[in-house]
Amino acid sequence: MSENNSNLETKLLETWSTLDYRADRWGPERIVFDAISNHFPEDCGGTAYQIIFVQDGEYLDFQQYDQSKPIDTIFFRDNGAGYDYIHTVLQYSNKADRETQTGRFGEGLKLISAAALRHDVEIEFASQNWAAQPFSKKLFLPSENKEVNLLCQKVIIGYEQLQGSYTCIQNPSQEIIEQVLSFQEHIIDFREDLPGREVQDLHPQHRVFLPEQYFSGELFVKKIKYFLQKPLYLTYQINGSDADSLLSPDRDHVLEHHLRLTLRKLVLRLKDTDLITSLLDTTTPECLEKNISVSKSDKIYYPEQWRKAFYDLYGPKAVLAERGNPLLNEDATTQGFAVVKGLPTGIEEILHHSGIKKVSEVSSRKLKYEILDPARLTDQQRSIYDLHKAVDEVLFDTPLPAEVHIFSRAFDEHGEATWFRGMSEYGLKDKKKSRIYIKANELQDPQSFLETYAHEAVHVYTKAVDLTTEFEEGLTKAIGKVLEAYLTSKS
């Protein structure tokens, strides 16, 4: 900075922060990334920012510098409104635009300065008519008999008025240089490969891009790229209050739970069936988008596109499987439905809210039967049919109050129903009206008939459905009685 006609004034400003404050989190990477974020137009109030390498007195854009020559100085600078030197020591943030600005806690300049002193980085901040360099001052703590290093700033005031602000690093180490060069990949402004693949109008705050290959997406939070443990389906730039909630206080990693909440907002706005299809396909890789949670109050913006993608992928008779009810899913499959299993819970809920039916909503138990007259049974069929009376005596010590019917065919609203060997109706108040239906071909084999009848008889006796504790206990007791009767007959 050039001097003006007035005398320069030096101020030594102290903080109450020691140099070891969050030392495990702030190193060369955080120094350069947090320093450059202060110069983003959204943060500085300007229209442009630059990253300059100085070589042999020549100022060069960092993407076109001469790799054969040493770098004397690195400049980050902007054409914004500038800021007061007090912010180099004051634990306070004057950034009010949470939609775009990066800082939130007022710690950035202080933590950059402390990290620079720890790592021997010669750093200087300048704006308006001042320039500041961090230094440390020892403070003795008598009660602990030890010294600590306090962060301080040497501020020189009286320079010619500067437009905007700058941060410069003198004699940068190779590690610092490599971190700055990584901006070409890790700051979205320098990613020329992304704009042409942007998904338009997906969200008013955020930006979404198609990665070169699905399930290899990237995450940018207010311009800066962050690494994730799990893959992303698409590439995102997250801004606003969502971005604030995503980052840890040190802004060094993303909080995955909050990321899922943000991704939910974006997934619910998807309207491209091709993009939706890959999320619905159970054979595609796992990704964070597939693990979102969805509530009944969430709005699906384009439900017709979700339905189209689902039916295009799985067919017009596709339905969502019932979790924990394999028998009901099997019944629906035998009725001709394509039962889709293995979808993540959140994606399944989006589909259900979009109008895709679950198995329980389409699988019919309202059946009509072609009943055979017992008088028309053959002698062999009749002898097998009459075994149900003996089963009642063994299992229940009394005839079961249920009508037993043999049917040749059964029908529901979808046509002939062929998925079951036997069926029972037992939910009526009048026990005499309980009914058991056994398919006629079960009378060809005594064991098959006994298996089917005993199963349905336990349903009638317990008035409980499959996969319930009541039915399992009833079936267990019935098996015990059969074994007891068998063993008694053998003794």
GURO-270351 format. One line per field, with one value per residue (C-alpha): residue in three letters; residue number from 0; x, z, y. Coordinates in pm, 1 decimal. Last residue first. Layout:
N
type = c(ala|...)
seq = c(NUM|...)
east = c(X|...)
up = c(Z|...)
north = c(Y|...)
***
This chain:
491
type = c(ser|lys|ser|thr|leu|tyr|ala|glu|leu|val|lys|gly|ile|ala|lys|thr|leu|gly|glu|glu|phe|glu|thr|thr|leu|asp|val|ala|lys|thr|tyr|val|his|val|ala|glu|his|ala|tyr|thr|glu|leu|phe|ser|gln|pro|asp|gln|leu|glu|asn|ala|lys|ile|tyr|ile|arg|ser|lys|lys|lys|asp|lys|leu|gly|tyr|glu|ser|met|gly|arg|phe|trp|thr|ala|glu|gly|his|glu|asp|phe|ala|arg|ser|phe|ile|his|val|glu|ala|pro|leu|pro|thr|asp|phe|leu|val|glu|asp|val|ala|lys|his|leu|asp|tyr|ile|ser|arg|gln|gln|asp|thr|leu|arg|ala|pro|asp|leu|ile|glu|tyr|lys|leu|lys|arg|ser|ser|val|glu|ser|val|lys|lys|ile|gly|ser|his|his|leu|ile|glu|glu|ile|gly|thr|pro|leu|gly|lys|val|val|ala|phe|gly|gln|thr|thr|ala|asp|glu|asn|leu|leu|pro|asn|gly|arg|glu|ala|leu|val|ala|lys|pro|gly|tyr|leu|asp|tyr|phe|ala|lys|arg|trp|gln|glu|pro|tyr|tyr|ile|lys|asp|ser|lys|ser|val|ser|ile|asn|lys|glu|leu|cys|glu|pro|thr|thr|thr|asp|leu|leu|ser|thr|ile|leu|asp|thr|asp|lys|leu|arg|leu|val|leu|lys|arg|leu|thr|leu|arg|leu|his|his|glu|leu|val|his|asp|arg|asp|pro|ser|leu|leu|ser|asp|ala|asp|ser|gly|asn|ile|gln|tyr|thr|leu|tyr|leu|pro|lys|gln|leu|phe|tyr|lys|ile|lys|lys|val|phe|leu|glu|gly|ser|phe|tyr|gln|glu|pro|leu|phe|val|arg|his|gln|pro|his|leu|asp|gln|val|glu|arg|gly|pro|leu|asp|glu|arg|phe|asp|ile|ile|his|glu|gln|phe|ser|leu|val|gln|glu|ile|ile|glu|gln|ser|pro|asn|gln|ile|cys|thr|tyr|ser|gly|gln|leu|gln|glu|tyr|gly|ile|ile|val|lys|gln|cys|leu|leu|asn|val|glu|lys|asn|glu|ser|pro|leu|phe|leu|lys|lys|ser|phe|pro|gln|ala|ala|trp|asn|gln|ser|ala|phe|glu|ile|glu|val|asp|his|arg|leu|ala|ala|ala|ser|ile|leu|lys|leu|gly|glu|gly|phe|arg|gly|thr|gln|thr|glu|arg|asp|ala|lys|asn|ser|tyr|gln|leu|val|thr|his|ile|tyr|asp|tyr|gly|ala|gly|asn|asp|arg|phe|phe|ile|thr|asp|ile|pro|lys|ser|gln|asp|tyr|gln|gln|phe|asp|leu|tyr|glu|gly|asp|gln|val|phe|ile|ile|gln|tyr|ala|thr|gly|gly|cys|asp|glu|pro|phe|his|asn|ser|ile|ala|asp|phe|val|ile|arg|glu|pro|gly|trp|arg|asp|ala|arg|tyr|asp|leu|thr|ser|trp|thr|glu|leu|leu|lys|thr|glu|leu|asn|ser|asn|asn|glu|ser|met)
seq = c(490|489|488|487|486|485|484|483|482|481|480|479|478|477|476|475|474|473|472|471|470|469|468|467|466|465|464|463|462|461|460|459|458|457|456|455|454|453|452|451|450|449|448|447|446|445|444|443|442|441|440|439|438|437|436|435|434|433|432|431|430|429|428|427|426|425|424|423|422|421|420|419|418|417|416|415|414|413|412|411|410|409|408|407|406|405|404|403|402|401|400|399|398|397|396|395|394|393|392|391|390|389|388|387|386|385|384|383|382|381|380|379|378|377|376|375|374|373|372|371|370|369|368|367|366|365|364|363|362|361|360|359|358|357|356|355|354|353|352|351|350|349|348|347|346|345|344|343|342|341|340|339|338|337|336|335|334|333|332|331|330|329|328|327|326|325|324|323|322|321|320|319|318|317|316|315|314|313|312|311|310|309|308|307|306|305|304|303|302|301|300|299|298|297|296|295|294|293|292|291|290|289|288|287|286|285|284|283|282|281|280|279|278|277|276|275|274|273|272|271|270|269|268|267|266|265|264|263|262|261|260|259|258|257|256|255|254|253|252|251|250|249|248|247|246|245|244|243|242|241|240|239|238|237|236|235|234|233|232|231|230|229|228|227|226|225|224|223|222|221|220|219|218|217|216|215|214|213|212|211|210|209|208|207|206|205|204|203|202|201|200|199|198|197|196|195|194|193|192|191|190|189|188|187|186|185|184|183|182|181|180|179|178|177|176|175|174|173|172|171|170|169|168|167|166|165|164|163|162|161|160|159|158|157|156|155|154|153|152|151|150|149|148|147|146|145|144|143|142|141|140|139|138|137|136|135|134|133|132|131|130|129|128|127|126|125|124|123|122|121|120|119|118|117|116|115|114|113|112|111|110|109|108|107|106|105|104|103|102|101|100|99|98|97|96|95|94|93|92|91|90|89|88|87|86|85|84|83|82|81|80|79|78|77|76|75|74|73|72|71|70|69|68|67|66|65|64|63|62|61|60|59|58|57|56|55|54|53|52|51|50|49|48|47|46|45|44|43|42|41|40|39|38|37|36|35|34|33|32|31|30|29|28|27|26|25|24|23|22|21|20|19|18|17|16|15|14|13|12|11|10|9|8|7|6|5|4|3|2|1|0)
east = c(-4712.4|-4737.2|-5086.0|-4972.2|-4679.3|-4910.4|-5164.6|-4889.2|-4733.2|-5063.7|-5129.1|-4789.6|-4843.4|-5172.1|-5004.1|-4741.2|-5006.6|-5198.0|-4882.8|-4786.7|-5137.5|-5145.8|-4793.0|-4881.7|-4706.6|-5021.1|-5357.8|-5543.1|-5891.6|-5726.3|-5962.5|-6033.1|-5664.6|-5582.7|-5835.6|-5671.7|-5334.5|-5488.4|-5688.6|-5391.6|-5158.7|-5433.4|-5525.5|-5162.7|-5113.7|-5429.7|-5337.7|-5581.3|-5822.3|-5596.4|-5702.3|-6042.2|-5914.0|-6004.3|-6229.9|-6282.8|-6582.0|-6688.2|-7064.8|-7126.3|-6896.7|-7149.1|-6940.9|-6760.1|-6385.8|-6323.7|-6317.5|-6056.0|-5859.2|-5689.7|-5447.3|-5371.6|-5241.2|-5491.9|-5733.8|-5924.9|-5986.2|-5868.0|-6189.2|-6149.5|-6219.5|-6194.4|-6205.5|-6293.5|-6403.8|-6436.4|-6616.9|-6571.5|-6822.5|-6674.9|-6754.5|-6453.5|-6558.7|-6421.0|-6093.8|-5924.1|-5630.2|-5704.7|-6084.6|-6070.6|-5823.3|-6054.3|-6336.1|-6108.7|-6042.7|-6389.6|-6252.9|-6000.1|-6273.5|-6493.1|-6220.6|-6172.0|-6548.0|-6577.3|-6721.4|-7057.5|-7246.4|-7005.8|-7143.6|-6848.0|-6828.9|-6723.9|-6586.3|-6597.2|-6319.0|-6289.6|-5933.5|-5780.6|-5421.3|-5433.8|-5400.0|-5209.3|-4952.4|-4874.9|-5007.2|-4810.0|-4992.3|-4716.1|-4728.4|-4651.8|-4364.6|-4216.0|-4254.6|-4067.7|-3784.0|-3755.8|-3769.5|-3505.7|-3643.7|-3569.1|-3888.1|-4109.4|-4405.2|-4499.3|-4867.7|-5002.2|-5220.9|-4939.3|-4720.5|-4986.5|-5004.9|-4626.6|-4624.0|-4891.8|-4682.4|-4366.1|-4514.6|-4229.0|-4234.9|-4526.6|-4390.9|-4472.8|-4677.4|-4597.3|-4885.9|-4792.4|-4425.0|-4117.6|-3909.9|-4170.0|-4418.0|-4182.0|-4063.3|-4421.4|-4532.5|-4239.7|-4315.5|-4683.3|-4579.5|-4401.8|-4364.7|-4374.5|-4467.9|-4360.8|-4634.9|-4642.5|-4275.9|-3970.7|-3628.1|-3331.3|-3117.6|-3145.3|-3003.0|-2698.9|-2601.1|-2625.4|-2540.5|-2796.9|-2967.1|-3270.6|-3364.1|-3579.5|-3295.8|-3190.5|-3548.2|-3581.7|-3303.7|-3454.0|-3800.1|-3686.2|-3910.4|-3702.3|-3834.5|-3866.3|-3503.6|-3395.9|-3569.6|-3461.2|-3101.6|-3114.2|-3236.7|-2977.9|-2706.0|-2820.5|-2764.9|-2430.2|-2271.4|-2013.2|-1647.9|-1383.4|-1611.2|-1461.7|-1810.0|-1917.4|-2093.1|-2435.7|-2644.9|-2488.7|-2532.1|-2904.7|-2923.7|-2821.7|-2626.5|-2571.1|-2389.5|-2474.9|-2350.7|-2576.7|-2592.7|-2373.6|-2134.2|-2078.8|-1784.1|-1809.1|-1552.0|-1631.0|-1600.6|-1615.9|-1858.4|-2107.7|-2110.0|-2000.5|-2079.8|-1966.9|-2137.2|-1997.2|-2326.3|-2403.9|-2103.3|-1987.7|-2183.1|-2517.8|-2539.9|-2764.1|-2765.2|-2923.1|-3131.2|-3436.3|-3440.9|-3460.6|-3495.4|-3234.3|-3024.4|-2675.5|-2462.2|-2319.1|-2232.9|-2013.7|-1700.0|-1568.1|-1501.2|-1314.5|-1611.3|-1690.2|-1391.0|-1235.8|-1101.3|-912.6|-887.4|-637.8|-369.8|-413.4|-357.1|-53.7|96.6|41.3|210.8|499.7|556.9|456.7|725.0|474.0|104.1|-136.9|-495.5|-666.2|-946.8|-1187.0|-1071.2|-775.5|-745.5|-381.8|-217.5|-275.2|-317.1|-69.3|-218.6|-7.7|-246.3|-238.4|-300.3|-195.0|76.0|49.8|301.5|296.3|298.3|-63.0|-183.6|69.5|-53.3|208.2|98.3|323.4|240.8|183.3|187.5|-67.1|-7.0|-247.3|-281.5|-483.7|-644.2|-953.0|-847.4|-542.6|-465.4|-111.7|22.7|372.2|297.9|514.1|269.2|166.0|159.1|-57.8|-293.8|-344.4|-409.9|-653.3|-832.7|-870.7|-975.1|-1239.1|-1384.6|-1676.8|-1926.3|-2111.8|-1873.4|-1971.5|-2206.2|-2467.9|-2816.7|-2708.8|-2676.0|-2598.8|-2221.9|-2109.1|-1944.1|-1805.7|-1513.9|-1315.1|-944.6|-909.8|-1259.4|-1122.0|-937.9|-1258.8|-1390.5|-1378.8|-1666.5|-1577.9|-1320.7|-1152.0|-808.9|-631.5|-262.0|17.4|375.5|722.7|635.4|942.6|984.0|947.5|573.0|515.1|169.8|-143.1|-401.0|-277.1|-337.7|-6.5|142.8|505.3|766.2|985.1|685.6|375.1|86.8|-260.1|-599.9|-866.4|-1211.4|-1509.0|-1835.5|-1800.7|-1993.3|-1707.8|-1895.8|-2106.7|-1825.8|-1594.0|-1304.5|-1361.7|-1388.2|-1026.0|-896.4|-1112.3|-976.6|-614.9|-581.0|-810.7|-582.0|-262.4|-378.6|-681.7|-850.6|-599.8|-508.9|-862.3|-725.2|-353.1|-259.5|-444.6|-750.9|-804.3|-724.7|-469.4|-434.1|-110.4|-178.4|66.7|-8.8|130.1|171.0|-49.2|43.7|-60.5|147.6|126.2|0.0)
up = c(2394.3|2021.9|2040.3|2322.1|2109.7|1823.5|2043.6|2215.9|1881.8|1746.5|2065.2|2046.3|1682.3|1779.1|2061.8|1823.0|1568.6|1831.0|1953.5|1597.3|1526.9|1837.8|1782.0|1433.7|1108.3|955.9|1064.4|1391.6|1472.9|1699.5|1611.5|1257.9|1179.5|1347.4|1117.2|812.2|892.8|992.6|667.6|442.9|610.0|638.7|269.7|158.4|380.0|251.2|-118.1|-406.6|-189.6|-218.2|-584.8|-472.2|-315.3|50.5|182.5|555.1|682.2|999.0|997.1|1309.2|1499.8|1463.3|1515.7|1185.6|1147.7|1064.7|690.2|586.9|271.6|129.1|-143.1|-252.6|-552.5|-816.7|-815.1|-1143.2|-1252.4|-1117.3|-924.4|-740.2|-845.0|-701.3|-872.6|-783.4|-428.9|-126.7|167.6|542.0|757.7|1086.2|1450.6|1507.6|1645.5|1995.2|2159.8|1965.7|1785.3|1810.6|1788.0|1512.8|1310.0|1336.2|1184.2|906.8|800.2|641.3|327.3|278.8|289.7|63.2|-196.9|-204.9|-228.4|-507.6|-429.9|-585.9|-256.0|-111.3|-366.6|-506.2|-445.9|-727.8|-508.3|-494.1|-323.9|-150.2|-25.8|-274.0|-300.8|-423.6|-115.4|95.1|-183.4|-170.1|-432.1|-615.2|-582.5|-546.1|-165.5|-209.0|-444.1|-208.1|78.4|-113.4|-184.9|187.2|293.4|49.5|-219.3|-166.6|-299.7|-597.9|-625.8|-991.6|-960.3|-1134.3|-859.3|-772.3|-698.0|-473.2|-268.2|-238.5|-107.5|146.5|252.9|275.9|529.1|704.4|468.1|227.2|-125.9|-346.6|-657.9|-1025.8|-1256.8|-1529.5|-1542.9|-1323.3|-1485.4|-1692.9|-1405.1|-1155.7|-1387.3|-1477.5|-1114.6|-1013.2|-1303.9|-1203.4|-848.6|-962.4|-658.3|-386.5|-76.8|263.5|526.9|514.9|609.5|398.9|509.7|273.7|221.1|-156.9|-199.2|5.5|-241.0|-278.2|-620.5|-891.0|-886.5|-686.9|-964.2|-816.8|-786.7|-1145.0|-1263.7|-1102.6|-1313.6|-1634.9|-1526.1|-1498.0|-1243.5|-926.8|-666.2|-382.7|-445.4|-386.1|-54.6|60.7|-22.9|237.1|509.9|406.6|436.0|787.9|892.4|711.9|899.1|647.5|731.4|784.3|841.0|1190.4|1339.7|1142.4|815.0|687.8|900.7|746.1|394.8|452.3|570.9|225.4|-33.7|-146.0|-472.8|-572.7|-792.0|-849.2|-716.7|-416.7|-270.4|100.5|314.4|184.7|68.9|61.1|-231.0|-171.9|-357.9|-75.7|7.2|-294.0|-295.6|-569.6|-765.0|-856.2|-839.7|-1201.3|-1428.6|-1568.6|-1286.3|-1364.7|-1190.0|-920.2|-794.0|-471.9|-374.6|-606.6|-646.5|-945.7|-1201.1|-1443.0|-1395.6|-1472.9|-1713.0|-1916.2|-1595.1|-1457.3|-1668.7|-1625.8|-1259.8|-1154.1|-984.5|-810.0|-582.3|-518.8|-860.9|-964.1|-596.2|-566.2|-684.9|-358.1|-151.3|-359.7|-300.8|75.4|82.2|-127.0|128.9|54.1|60.7|150.9|184.3|95.1|190.0|7.5|46.4|-156.4|-297.9|-96.3|49.7|65.0|381.5|719.0|960.8|1049.0|1247.8|1439.0|1544.9|1853.4|1936.6|2287.4|2350.1|2683.8|2967.2|3261.3|3641.3|3655.6|3909.3|3785.3|3423.3|3221.1|2891.6|2589.0|2289.6|1937.8|1598.7|1323.1|1043.4|963.9|684.4|692.5|472.4|339.9|349.0|422.9|572.6|589.4|615.1|660.1|723.0|995.8|1064.3|1417.1|1323.1|1016.9|1224.9|1471.5|1191.1|1006.4|1335.3|1404.9|1051.1|1049.0|1398.6|1346.7|1397.1|1065.6|778.6|430.6|280.8|28.0|170.0|517.8|413.2|747.3|768.5|1050.0|1235.4|1584.9|1789.1|1737.1|1659.2|1282.4|1274.1|1432.1|1105.7|943.8|626.9|249.5|21.6|-253.3|-531.2|-425.5|-348.4|-271.0|-327.3|-319.6|-296.4|-411.4|-624.3|-756.9|-1133.3|-1352.8|-1298.4|-1469.2|-1365.3|-1579.1|-1334.3|-1049.3|-1255.7|-1280.3|-1118.5|-1226.0|-972.3|-1045.2|-979.0|-794.9|-794.8|-802.0|-701.3|-802.2|-689.1|-866.3|-817.7|-467.1|-142.5|26.6|115.4|-194.8|-411.4|-264.3|-87.5|263.4|112.2|-6.3|352.0|468.4|195.4|234.7|610.4|631.6|407.5|576.6|924.0|1143.7|1301.3|1558.2|1651.4|1771.2|2004.3|2035.8|1948.1|2248.0|2208.1|2442.7|2164.0|2157.5|1920.9|1862.2|1674.0|1443.8|1290.1|958.6|919.5|668.6|308.2|187.8|193.0|-76.0|0.0)
north = c(-9565.7|-9489.3|-9340.4|-9113.5|-8993.6|-8902.1|-8727.0|-8526.6|-8437.9|-8314.5|-8117.9|-7949.9|-7857.7|-7693.4|-7501.2|-7366.9|-7269.4|-7076.0|-6902.6|-6808.2|-6681.0|-6461.8|-6331.4|-6209.8|-6302.1|-6454.6|-6317.6|-6371.5|-6496.2|-6756.3|-7043.9|-6926.6|-6876.0|-7208.6|-7373.9|-7215.0|-7373.2|-7706.9|-7717.9|-7652.1|-7901.2|-8165.6|-8130.7|-8160.2|-8466.7|-8636.2|-8591.9|-8549.9|-8352.8|-8047.3|-8030.5|-7906.3|-7585.1|-7547.2|-7269.8|-7225.3|-7034.2|-6855.5|-6807.5|-7012.6|-6773.9|-6490.5|-6174.5|-6217.9|-6192.5|-6557.0|-6596.6|-6851.2|-6926.9|-7234.6|-7334.0|-6978.4|-6781.6|-6881.1|-6589.5|-6566.6|-6209.8|-5872.9|-5803.4|-6133.2|-6489.7|-6840.0|-7183.0|-7544.6|-7486.4|-7713.3|-7559.2|-7607.0|-7419.9|-7306.9|-7361.8|-7590.9|-7926.4|-7971.3|-8073.8|-7790.4|-7946.9|-8318.3|-8300.4|-8039.3|-8246.9|-8547.1|-8344.6|-8214.8|-8574.5|-8582.5|-8415.1|-8697.3|-8960.3|-8748.2|-8713.5|-9091.2|-9157.7|-8903.2|-8561.1|-8474.9|-8491.3|-8234.6|-7981.9|-7788.8|-7414.8|-7180.8|-6905.7|-6527.1|-6340.6|-6006.6|-6071.4|-5828.4|-5712.5|-5352.1|-5132.4|-5386.5|-5416.8|-5045.0|-4807.4|-4537.9|-4206.4|-3948.8|-3976.5|-4347.1|-4270.9|-4013.6|-4262.0|-4529.9|-4287.6|-4211.5|-4577.7|-4696.6|-4932.2|-5301.0|-5455.6|-5378.8|-5619.9|-5660.6|-5754.2|-6062.4|-6205.9|-6446.2|-6145.8|-5994.7|-6314.0|-6321.2|-5965.2|-6059.3|-6357.2|-6147.7|-5903.9|-5722.6|-5424.1|-5432.4|-5410.4|-5113.1|-5184.2|-5239.9|-5334.9|-5082.4|-5192.8|-5159.0|-4884.7|-4703.8|-4742.4|-4582.4|-4304.8|-4216.0|-4210.9|-3989.1|-3754.5|-3732.9|-3642.3|-3323.2|-3094.5|-3359.5|-3161.2|-3288.5|-3315.4|-3695.6|-3708.9|-3793.0|-3914.3|-3900.9|-4208.8|-4238.9|-3889.1|-3986.7|-4257.0|-4634.6|-4767.9|-4856.5|-5198.2|-5083.9|-4839.1|-4566.1|-4312.0|-4384.0|-4332.5|-3990.0|-3842.0|-3982.2|-3869.9|-3507.5|-3337.8|-3336.6|-3092.6|-3347.6|-3442.7|-3083.2|-3031.1|-3378.5|-3292.9|-3017.5|-3252.6|-3512.1|-3248.5|-3168.5|-3530.3|-3540.4|-3252.3|-3132.5|-3083.9|-2815.2|-2516.7|-2480.9|-2449.5|-2761.7|-2695.7|-2795.3|-2560.5|-2249.6|-2391.2|-2441.7|-2081.5|-1963.7|-2156.6|-2516.4|-2589.5|-2943.7|-3228.2|-3530.9|-3889.6|-3817.3|-4070.8|-4141.7|-4025.7|-3671.9|-3418.0|-3048.2|-2806.1|-2431.0|-2198.7|-2142.4|-2515.0|-2716.9|-3088.4|-3324.8|-3601.5|-3942.0|-4131.0|-4034.8|-3988.1|-3656.3|-3500.2|-3336.4|-3002.5|-2854.1|-2496.6|-2374.7|-2076.3|-2076.7|-2457.3|-2692.8|-2415.6|-2551.7|-2863.2|-2733.8|-2937.6|-2651.0|-2465.9|-2750.2|-2799.7|-2444.6|-2511.1|-2197.7|-2030.3|-2362.6|-2346.9|-2690.5|-2780.4|-2469.4|-2375.7|-2664.4|-2422.2|-2229.9|-2545.2|-2633.6|-2288.6|-2314.7|-2655.8|-2526.7|-2252.7|-1895.5|-1622.8|-1349.6|-1422.1|-1143.1|-1071.6|-789.6|-537.8|-328.1|3.4|122.2|470.8|581.8|455.2|614.7|325.6|52.7|-236.3|-486.4|-759.3|-979.2|-1345.1|-1435.8|-1694.9|-1871.9|-1883.6|-2120.2|-2121.3|-2238.4|-1982.9|-1731.3|-1731.7|-1542.5|-1385.8|-1395.0|-1180.2|-1307.2|-1137.9|-1083.5|-830.9|-549.9|-292.4|28.1|296.5|106.2|-258.8|-472.0|-811.6|-951.1|-1305.9|-1445.1|-1813.7|-1963.0|-2249.5|-2146.1|-1777.0|-1847.1|-2061.7|-1776.6|-1527.4|-1753.2|-1821.8|-1450.7|-1359.4|-1633.0|-1607.5|-1371.8|-1656.0|-1657.7|-1617.2|-1736.6|-1481.4|-1590.5|-1633.2|-1531.4|-1170.4|-1003.6|-1028.9|-802.1|-1088.8|-1042.8|-1168.5|-846.6|-886.7|-853.9|-704.4|-386.5|-320.4|-196.6|-359.1|-314.3|-217.0|-461.0|-463.1|-787.6|-926.4|-1252.3|-1197.9|-1459.0|-1337.4|-1440.2|-1742.6|-1919.9|-1961.6|-2271.1|-2294.0|-1960.8|-1841.7|-1879.8|-2020.1|-1800.2|-1487.0|-1306.1|-992.9|-941.6|-832.8|-1136.0|-1361.5|-1239.9|-1489.8|-1332.8|-1466.2|-1217.1|-1106.9|-949.8|-761.7|-624.5|-661.2|-844.2|-1160.5|-1228.5|-1096.0|-1363.5|-1194.0|-1328.1|-1678.3|-1646.5|-1626.6|-1915.2|-2139.4|-2025.7|-2059.2|-2362.2|-2564.8|-2442.5|-2553.3|-2495.6|-2794.8|-2922.5|-2564.5|-2495.7|-2224.0|-2293.7|-1937.5|-1797.6|-1578.9|-1286.8|-1044.0|-765.1|-470.5|-287.4|35.0|210.7|551.2|666.6|1039.1|1213.9|1274.3|933.6|615.2|348.5|0.0)
***
